[in-house]
Amino acid sequence: MTPEQFLLFADPLPEPMLLLADDGLIHAANRAVGERLEISVSELQGKRLAGVVMESPDEVSRYLRLCCRSRSLVLGAMRLQGNGGEGIACRMEGSLICSKKDGAAAVLMLRLTPKKSAAGQFLVLNQRIEELGKEVQRRMRAEAEIRQREEWLEVTLHSIADGVICSDVQGRVTMMNPVAEVLTGWTLDAAQGQPLVAVFPIINEQTRKVVANPVDKVLREGVIVGLTNHTILLSRDGTERPIADSAAPIRDESGEMLGVVLIFRDVTELRQAELEMRSSEARKSAILETALDCVITMDQHGNVVDFNPAAVQTFGYSRADVIGQELASLIIPPSLRERHRQGMAHYLATGEGPVLGKRLKFSALRSDGTEFPVELAITRIPTDGPPLFTAY
């Protein structure tokens, strides 16, 4: 390689570079030598490397011999003599360009990097490594937090009494908790990827017709949806269970829908309790409606709560006329009303009622103002709230 060829590609480069013979004779130096090392390029040409560095000639010769043996970069370090006489510490990277041939000396190329610049690059590298280390730690903490949230969610889903099924935006099952597995008859492994309508088939209890799956409406409208009453879940083994449920969209931080969560529970016991309560109320109503004796119920204020047909016929008031009215002012003669009110106040204050549970005889008052003799028994109805009293 000639000095002209060397300068053709080396002059535009930012790194100081030398072209020299295997004996250290400098053939050419690029422009960066003068700009970065502040050494006259013209003064370097024709000199030997040992004459422009502060290292001993033996050290220089040893380094050049290593460069002559390798076309890969050979690292070294030397101090160049600057124009001010001070040594400029440089890192050197030398390699063989042209081997010795036909008596001509081998040609080497030497790239110089001032150690001050190299140190700066090293600091930048260290800074970048530190930043990368912090980023790695941040991501590890974030991953640990995500794992912790996932573990917390899993524990929560396994501990609640309701069934939980999650689906993606295509309506396919992605997750279900153990309660959902029991109620649907599907295991999570079998249900994953299945259409939710296949895992969660529901019908109307009365018409036996298929009920629209709430997840479809959530996916379509993006709103929270609850099931209508009388919904039956058909388990995979054919078991039928009345259920109550609701479905809601799952969204990310930007509001994009990711899927749907369906929460449902078995309401068999609740449904049975409601049926028993309705049956009990029906029996009570039948007894009151057909009883030959008057049955009147009043609250702690002495106001009428119930008035059966026999009482309507006996006292001459319609039921609508007496509900919510003070009993004393309706059927108790004026001469006895104050005693009645005092007895109520005494019971509410002390819990003592000398007339409760006893058969009494006194005069009662009809709606037309006439009095007539009656037999009376009063009892308290046991309730969790304010007291109620029934008079027979």
Secondary structure, DSSP 8 states (H G I E B T S, - for coil): --HHHHHHHHTTSSS-EEEEETT-BEEEE-HHHHHHH---HHHHTTSBHHHHBSS-HHHHHHHHHHHHT-SS-EEEEEEEE-TTS-EEEEEEEEEEEE--BTTB--EEEEEEEEHHHHHHHHHHHHHHHHHHHHHHHHHHHHHHHHHHHHHHHHHHHHHSSSEEEEEETTSBEEEE-HHHHHHH---HHHHTTSBHHHHS-EEETTT--B---HHHHHHHH-S-EE--SSEEEE-TTS-EEEEEEEEEEEE-TT--EEEEEEEEEE-HHHHHHHHHHHHHHHHHHHHHHH-SS--EEEETTSBEEEE-HHHHHHH---HHHHTTSBSHHHHS-HHHHHHHHHHHHHHHHHS--TTBT-EEEEEEE-TTS-EEEEEEEEEEE--SSS-EEEE-
